[in-house]
Amino acid sequence: MHDGIALEAAGRPTAVIITNEFLHEAEVQRDALGMHELAPVVIDHPLSTLTDREIDGRAQQAAGQCVAVWLALPASEIAGR
């Protein structure tokens, strides 16, 4: 979150990717750092024990959400991607 917030503050649209297990922590950290509008890209947990095929699936989960973030689409559209 810190790097994403720093990039956003520098004017670079940023997609911070997290797993659903860490959503609450990411939101708390984001809000504490004053970047309330930064919507994280959320994918399924876990990552460390996945096969290459499963990792490809996580990348697919993230791809549409990242594009939505980079194009500044509404949060409601980001969640549905």
FENSULMO-V55695 format. One line per field, one symbol per residue. ss: DSSP state (@ for helix, = for strand, . for the rest). phi: phi as a letter, one per 40 degrees, with the letter a starting at -180 (. if undefined). Layout:
# FENSULMO-V55695
ss = ???
phi = ???
This chain:
# FENSULMO-V55695
ss = .@@@@@@@@.......===@@@@@@@@@@@@@........===........@@@@@@@@@@@@@@@@@@@....@@@@@..
phi = .dccccccccgbdbbccbcdcbddcccccdcccgbdcccccbbcccbcbccdcccdccccdcdcccdccccfcddcccccc
